[in-house]
Amino acid sequence: MGIIKEFKEFAVKGNVVDMAVGIIIGVAFGKIVSSFVADVLMPPIGLLIGGVDFSNLVVTLKAAEEGVEAVTLRYGLFLQAVFDFIIVAFAVFMAVKALNNLRKKEAETPAAPPSPSAQEQLLMEIRDLLKNQT
């Protein structure tokens, strides 16, 4: 029973929910980046280097035969995946950098001294009255 209880405590913690939301947003962001690279970024790059379509860049290892497809290395798709990774990694780097800057600013700002409680205020007033009497 101990493991089930521990798992339940782990699963309902806020960190797990935050992580799940982050993963879902990350997957959606990855799809956007993949589309950006394949549909927006790579066509102009291909045009600049001579009208190359990166998705069609392959090296044929074995030609197609009757009923058997060709064996190819699709290095153009690999290059697109590398560009995807670089863009996602840079975006994550910038997000982490922004969060670290916010945390640093929060750590640098001095915390305001706590306001005295009602009892402490009463004691200070009594102290001040006693000072003024003498």
C-alpha positions as a LaTeX table, in Angstrom:
\begin{tabular}{lrrr}
\hline
Residue & $x$ (\AA) & $y$ (\AA) & $z$ (\AA) \\
\hline
Met1 & 0.00 & 0.00 & 0.00 \\
Gly2 & 2.90 & 2.39 & 0.59 \\
Ile3 & 3.92 & 2.60 & $-3.06$ \\
Ile4 & 0.37 & 3.35 & $-4.20$ \\
Lys5 & 0.06 & 6.10 & $-1.58$ \\
Glu6 & 3.41 & 7.61 & $-2.60$ \\
Phe7 & 2.45 & 7.48 & $-6.28$ \\
Lys8 & $-0.87$ & 9.15 & $-5.55$ \\
Glu9 & 0.88 & 11.95 & $-3.64$ \\
Phe10 & 3.36 & 12.36 & $-6.50$ \\
Ala11 & 0.67 & 12.37 & $-9.19$ \\
Val12 & $-1.49$ & 15.04 & $-7.56$ \\
Lys13 & 1.34 & 17.44 & $-6.78$ \\
Gly14 & 1.30 & 20.71 & $-8.68$ \\
Asn15 & 4.70 & 20.00 & $-10.23$ \\
Val16 & 3.38 & 16.98 & $-12.11$ \\
Val17 & 0.46 & 18.94 & $-13.51$ \\
Asp18 & 2.79 & 21.80 & $-14.49$ \\
Met19 & 5.11 & 19.31 & $-16.16$ \\
Ala20 & 2.23 & 17.75 & $-18.11$ \\
Val21 & 1.07 & 21.15 & $-19.32$ \\
Gly22 & 4.64 & 21.99 & $-20.32$ \\
Ile23 & 4.96 & 18.76 & $-22.29$ \\
Ile24 & 1.69 & 19.37 & $-24.13$ \\
Ile25 & 2.70 & 22.92 & $-25.01$ \\
Gly26 & 6.16 & 21.68 & $-25.99$ \\
Val27 & 4.71 & 19.13 & $-28.41$ \\
Ala28 & 2.49 & 21.77 & $-29.99$ \\
Phe29 & 5.46 & 24.15 & $-30.20$ \\
Gly30 & 7.53 & 21.41 & $-31.82$ \\
Lys31 & 4.90 & 20.98 & $-34.53$ \\
Ile32 & 4.89 & 24.72 & $-35.17$ \\
Val33 & 8.68 & 24.78 & $-35.41$ \\
Ser34 & 8.71 & 21.76 & $-37.72$ \\
Ser35 & 6.23 & 23.46 & $-40.02$ \\
Phe36 & 8.21 & 26.70 & $-39.86$ \\
Val37 & 11.43 & 24.93 & $-40.81$ \\
Ala38 & 9.94 & 22.71 & $-43.54$ \\
Asp39 & 7.52 & 25.21 & $-45.07$ \\
Val40 & 9.03 & 28.64 & $-44.44$ \\
Leu41 & 12.76 & 28.37 & $-43.72$ \\
Met42 & 14.02 & 25.55 & $-45.93$ \\
Pro43 & 12.46 & 26.64 & $-49.29$ \\
Pro44 & 14.34 & 29.98 & $-49.37$ \\
Ile45 & 17.55 & 28.29 & $-48.21$ \\
Gly46 & 17.11 & 25.70 & $-50.94$ \\
Leu47 & 16.45 & 28.45 & $-53.47$ \\
Leu48 & 19.61 & 30.29 & $-52.41$ \\
Ile49 & 21.78 & 27.22 & $-52.91$ \\
Gly50 & 20.43 & 26.42 & $-56.36$ \\
Gly51 & 16.77 & 25.47 & $-56.14$ \\
Val52 & 17.28 & 22.41 & $-53.93$ \\
Asp53 & 14.29 & 20.84 & $-52.17$ \\
Phe54 & 15.76 & 19.49 & $-48.93$ \\
Ser55 & 13.02 & 16.90 & $-48.51$ \\
Asn56 & 14.16 & 15.28 & $-51.77$ \\
Leu57 & 17.87 & 15.11 & $-50.89$ \\
Val58 & 18.69 & 11.40 & $-50.76$ \\
Val59 & 21.51 & 9.01 & $-51.43$ \\
Thr60 & 20.30 & 5.78 & $-53.00$ \\
Leu61 & 22.05 & 2.78 & $-51.49$ \\
Lys62 & 20.15 & 0.19 & $-53.46$ \\
Ala63 & 17.94 & 0.87 & $-56.45$ \\
Ala64 & 14.32 & $-0.20$ & $-56.47$ \\
Glu65 & 13.58 & $-3.65$ & $-57.85$ \\
Glu66 & 10.37 & $-5.45$ & $-58.66$ \\
Gly67 & 8.10 & $-5.11$ & $-55.61$ \\
Val68 & 10.92 & $-3.74$ & $-53.43$ \\
Glu69 & 11.40 & $-0.05$ & $-52.71$ \\
Ala70 & 14.78 & 1.62 & $-53.03$ \\
Val71 & 17.00 & 1.83 & $-49.97$ \\
Thr72 & 17.89 & 5.48 & $-49.43$ \\
Leu73 & 19.56 & 7.77 & $-46.92$ \\
Arg74 & 17.30 & 10.81 & $-46.61$ \\
Tyr75 & 19.84 & 13.33 & $-45.40$ \\
Gly76 & 17.65 & 16.28 & $-46.48$ \\
Leu77 & 15.02 & 15.31 & $-43.90$ \\
Phe78 & 17.82 & 14.89 & $-41.37$ \\
Leu79 & 19.01 & 18.44 & $-42.09$ \\
Gln80 & 15.46 & 19.70 & $-41.52$ \\
Ala81 & 15.36 & 17.86 & $-38.19$ \\
Val82 & 18.69 & 19.47 & $-37.22$ \\
Phe83 & 17.26 & 22.93 & $-38.02$ \\
Asp84 & 14.14 & 22.03 & $-35.97$ \\
Phe85 & 16.33 & 21.09 & $-33.03$ \\
Ile86 & 18.44 & 24.24 & $-33.24$ \\
Ile87 & 15.36 & 26.49 & $-33.29$ \\
Val88 & 13.66 & 24.64 & $-30.41$ \\
Ala89 & 16.89 & 24.57 & $-28.38$ \\
Phe90 & 17.37 & 28.31 & $-28.92$ \\
Ala91 & 13.76 & 29.04 & $-27.91$ \\
Val92 & 14.13 & 26.95 & $-24.75$ \\
Phe93 & 17.45 & 28.67 & $-24.00$ \\
Met94 & 15.83 & 32.10 & $-24.32$ \\
Ala95 & 12.90 & 31.07 & $-22.09$ \\
Val96 & 15.23 & 29.69 & $-19.40$ \\
Lys97 & 17.40 & 32.79 & $-19.63$ \\
Ala98 & 14.34 & 35.03 & $-19.15$ \\
Leu99 & 13.20 & 32.97 & $-16.15$ \\
Asn100 & 16.67 & 33.12 & $-14.61$ \\
Asn101 & 16.73 & 36.91 & $-15.04$ \\
Leu102 & 13.35 & 37.18 & $-13.31$ \\
Arg103 & 14.54 & 34.99 & $-10.44$ \\
Lys104 & 17.75 & 37.01 & $-10.13$ \\
Lys105 & 15.77 & 40.27 & $-9.95$ \\
Glu106 & 13.47 & 38.79 & $-7.32$ \\
Ala107 & 16.49 & 37.67 & $-5.28$ \\
Glu108 & 18.13 & 41.11 & $-5.56$ \\
Thr109 & 15.11 & 43.08 & $-4.33$ \\
Pro110 & 15.27 & 43.25 & $-0.55$ \\
Ala111 & 12.26 & 41.97 & 1.27 \\
Ala112 & 10.30 & 44.56 & 3.21 \\
Pro113 & 10.58 & 44.13 & 6.95 \\
Pro114 & 7.51 & 42.43 & 8.36 \\
Ser115 & 4.98 & 44.78 & 9.90 \\
Pro116 & 4.69 & 44.39 & 13.65 \\
Ser117 & 1.79 & 42.42 & 14.99 \\
Ala118 & $-0.95$ & 44.07 & 17.04 \\
Gln119 & 0.66 & 42.85 & 20.25 \\
Glu120 & 4.07 & 44.24 & 19.23 \\
Gln121 & 2.49 & 47.61 & 18.34 \\
Leu122 & 0.80 & 47.76 & 21.74 \\
Leu123 & 4.07 & 46.98 & 23.50 \\
Met124 & 5.87 & 49.70 & 21.50 \\
Glu125 & 3.19 & 52.23 & 22.47 \\
Ile126 & 3.54 & 51.27 & 26.13 \\
Arg127 & 7.32 & 51.62 & 25.84 \\
Asp128 & 6.99 & 55.06 & 24.26 \\
Leu129 & 4.53 & 56.22 & 26.97 \\
Leu130 & 6.90 & 55.03 & 29.71 \\
Lys131 & 9.79 & 56.87 & 28.02 \\
Asn132 & 7.79 & 60.09 & 27.87 \\
Gln133 & 6.79 & 59.90 & 31.57 \\
Thr134 & 10.38 & 59.95 & 32.81 \\
\hline
\end{tabular}
